[in-house]
Amino acid sequence: MAQVRDKRPEESKIEQIYHVRPEHMNGADRLFGGRLLEWIDEAAGMVAIRHCEGDVVTAAIDNLRFIRGAYKNDMVVVIAKMTYVGNTSMEVRVDSYVESLDGTRRPINRAYILLVAVDKEGRPTKVPGLILENESERAEWEAGEKRRQMRAMRKEEGF
Ligand SMILES: CC(C)(COP(=O)(O)OP(=O)(O)OC[C@H]1O[C@@H](n2cnc3c(N)ncnc32)[C@H](O)[C@@H]1OP(=O)(O)O)[C@@H](O)C(=O)NCCC(=O)NCCS
């Protein structure tokens, strides 16, 4: 297969909008956290597929933070962007917001998802590089390197 070219984060970025419906609620009349997690994981997966142009699996979800709740009829915006790539792994930052009718966005969740590109047998395969274009992307990359070291330490400890 031809080698996939390096890409800019903007090329794989995703913005998805959901309407919170009754079937999305938990017993406390808020958006069920597991449902939001599904939307987050799905968005991160799409970004990773766009970046590597192949199959991916989610290896880990870390730094997931529920900041505020969302409620029935809220409009939830999920924005996912590639922040860091390793050899076969890709880190995607996913920010979720509730959007008001005037367009104001209030953050409700931030997560970093670690995905791995795999071949048809599920073996990790090399991913294209990430072309960083501005200061905020370079800062995310540096923070991504630190998160990678922390993940490696946790893995060593068997977590
Ligand atoms: C993810 C998976 C392919 C990694 O396999 P593995 O044998 O550990 O592969 P490797 O040790 O070569 O690691 C591959 C990459 O994943 C990273 N990785 C593996 N486990 C990780 C973890 N728990 N946290 C963070 N990164 C991890 C490694 O750092 C490596 O990254 P790099 O190539 O950029 O350096 C394998 O564990 C797997 O298939 N897990 C199940 C995935 C799944 O079913 N997800 C749910 C549905 S999508």
The ligand as a Tripos MOL2 file, in Angstrom:
@<TRIPOS>MOLECULE
LIG
   48    50     1     0     0
SMALL
NO_CHARGES

@<TRIPOS>ATOM
      1 C1         -4.0000   -1.2510   21.3600 C.3       1 LIG1
      2 C2         -3.2710   -2.5520   20.9750 C.3       1 LIG1
      3 C3         -3.3390   -2.7850   19.4690 C.3       1 LIG1
      4 C4         -1.7990   -2.3430   21.3850 C.3       1 LIG1
      5 O1         -1.1560   -3.5750   21.2160 O.3       1 LIG1
      6 P1          0.2890   -3.8450   21.8740 P.3       1 LIG1
      7 O2          0.6310   -5.2380   21.6280 O.co2     1 LIG1
      8 O3          0.3260   -3.2920   23.2730 O.co2     1 LIG1
      9 O4          1.1770   -2.9870   20.9190 O.3       1 LIG1
     10 P2          2.4870   -2.1840   21.2240 P.3       1 LIG1
     11 O5          3.1040   -2.5420   22.5410 O.co2     1 LIG1
     12 O6          3.3270   -2.3120   19.9860 O.co2     1 LIG1
     13 O7          1.9670   -0.6940   21.3230 O.3       1 LIG1
     14 C5          1.4720   -0.0220   20.1950 C.3       1 LIG1
     15 C6          1.2920    1.4130   20.5540 C.3       1 LIG1
     16 O8          0.2200    1.5430   21.4670 O.3       1 LIG1
     17 C7          0.6390    2.2340   22.6270 C.3       1 LIG1
     18 N1         -0.1010    1.6530   23.7440 N.ar      1 LIG1
     19 C8         -0.3760    0.3630   23.9510 C.ar      1 LIG1
     20 N2         -1.0920    0.2040   25.0810 N.ar      1 LIG1
     21 C9         -1.2720    1.4330   25.5860 C.ar      1 LIG1
     22 C10        -1.9270    1.9620   26.7400 C.ar      1 LIG1
     23 N3         -2.5500    1.1800   27.6090 N.pl3     1 LIG1
     24 N4         -1.9110    3.2780   26.9220 N.ar      1 LIG1
     25 C11        -1.2830    4.0750   26.0720 C.ar      1 LIG1
     26 N5         -0.6490    3.6670   24.9510 N.ar      1 LIG1
     27 C12        -0.6480    2.3560   24.7190 C.ar      1 LIG1
     28 C13         2.1230    2.0180   22.7030 C.3       1 LIG1
     29 O9          2.7560    3.0470   23.4360 O.3       1 LIG1
     30 C14         2.5090    2.0330   21.2390 C.3       1 LIG1
     31 O10         2.5960    3.3880   20.7990 O.3       1 LIG1
     32 P3          3.7570    3.8580   19.7660 P.3       1 LIG1
     33 O11         3.8360    2.8220   18.6690 O.co2     1 LIG1
     34 O12         3.2830    5.1620   19.2500 O.co2     1 LIG1
     35 O13         5.0180    3.9340   20.5330 O.co2     1 LIG1
     36 C15        -3.8400   -3.7880   21.7640 C.3       1 LIG1
     37 O14        -3.6170   -3.6200   23.1450 O.3       1 LIG1
     38 C16        -5.3310   -3.9660   21.5030 C.2       1 LIG1
     39 O15        -5.7260   -4.4800   20.4760 O.2       1 LIG1
     40 N6         -6.1710   -3.5630   22.4810 N.am      1 LIG1
     41 C17        -7.6110   -3.6710   22.3350 C.3       1 LIG1
     42 C18        -8.1730   -2.4850   21.5600 C.3       1 LIG1
     43 C19        -9.6690   -2.5100   21.5220 C.2       1 LIG1
     44 O16       -10.2710   -3.5500   21.3340 O.2       1 LIG1
     45 N7        -10.2840   -1.3270   21.7550 N.am      1 LIG1
     46 C20       -11.7200   -1.2150   21.9070 C.3       1 LIG1
     47 C21       -12.4750   -1.1810   20.6300 C.3       1 LIG1
     48 S1        -11.8540   -0.0760   19.4140 S.3       1 LIG1
@<TRIPOS>BOND
     1     1     2 1
     2     2     3 1
     3     2     4 1
     4     2    36 1
     5     4     5 1
     6     5     6 1
     7     6     7 2
     8     6     8 1
     9     6     9 1
    10     9    10 1
    11    10    11 2
    12    10    12 1
    13    10    13 1
    14    13    14 1
    15    14    15 1
    16    15    16 1
    17    15    30 1
    18    16    17 1
    19    17    18 1
    20    17    28 1
    21    18    19 ar
    22    18    27 ar
    23    19    20 ar
    24    20    21 ar
    25    21    22 ar
    26    21    27 ar
    27    22    23 1
    28    22    24 ar
    29    24    25 ar
    30    25    26 ar
    31    26    27 ar
    32    28    29 1
    33    28    30 1
    34    30    31 1
    35    31    32 1
    36    32    33 2
    37    32    34 1
    38    32    35 1
    39    36    37 1
    40    36    38 1
    41    38    39 2
    42    38    40 1
    43    40    41 1
    44    41    42 1
    45    42    43 1
    46    43    44 2
    47    43    45 1
    48    45    46 1
    49    46    47 1
    50    47    48 1
@<TRIPOS>SUBSTRUCTURE
     1 LIG1         1 GROUP 0 **** ****
